[in-house]
Amino acid sequence: DFGAPPRRTHTIFNYPPKDDNLLVSKDIKCETDQLSHLYTLHVKADNTFEVLIDNKSVRAGSLEDEFPFLEPRQIKDPAQSKPSDWVDERKIPDPTDVKPDGYDDIPPSIPDPSASKPDDWDDEDDGEWEAPVISNPEYKGEWKPAMIDNPEYKGEWVHPMVDNPAYSPDPELHYRCDGCTHVGFELWQVSSGTSFDDIIITDDIKEAQAFAEETFFKRVEGEKKMFEDEQEKEREERER
């Protein structure tokens, strides 16, 4: 998906217990140039996965940790709440700090002392001359007492966690394709030119890699050179 940001490689599993399509929790980068790329999803029997682009790993991890298949293992203890006397303000106003006398009498702006009435100014025609106003360098804004460390500060309160009674492990998270016989694409494009080819579904990663060597990697350098030659040709035509 390289339309509107974030640009990412969608990695989605359908999970019947939730009757939903679940997107990987953290975005996976995608290639955004105009060349062909090889995308591989490796789902492993130990409930881990790996996404590769052009045979280079861009994301690997646990299916349980990276996808919202299951309810969380732990939840905030519903029987606990932050004590009413808990102090989590790091800083407090200094009670010994006092606003200086005359502080509020200092205006935020003053007449420009370097300005003078123009020689051709006529009070009768032009009205009473007033010097332009400038910011007052003596004005320091609304007075606020200095802040000091709060001696009563206890730190940020952390909600205690408990085991989630709704959590149920699923040792077969990796088993996402029951009786698969076809590959389908759901496409929504804002520009033409996207093509798909050389698709393989297998339970052997070595077979997939061998297939990639015989298809994608046999053509990738030739395609790149052809693309660069075409770009150079267009550049030369623009400069004529």
Salt bridges, closest charged atoms under 4 A:
ASP1 OD2 - HIS10 NE2 3.14
ASP27 OD1 - ARG8 NH1 3.10
GLU31 OE2 - LYS29 NZ 3.48
ASP33 OD1 - HIS37 NE2 2.71
GLU50 OE1 - LYS44 NZ 3.74
ASP54 OD2 - HIS37 ND1 2.78
GLU64 OE2 - ARG73 NE 3.09
GLU66 OE1 - ARG59 NH1 3.74
ASP88 OD2 - LYS82 NZ 2.85
ASP104 OD2 - LYS99 NZ 2.74
ASP123 OD2 - LYS117 NZ 3.52
ASP149 OD1 - LYS91 NZ 2.63
ASP198 OD2 - ARG219 NH2 2.41
GLU214 OE1 - LYS218 NZ 2.98
ASP229 OD2 - LYS225 NZ 2.94
GLU232 OE2 - ARG235 NH2 2.41
GLU239 OE2 - ARG235 NH1 2.71
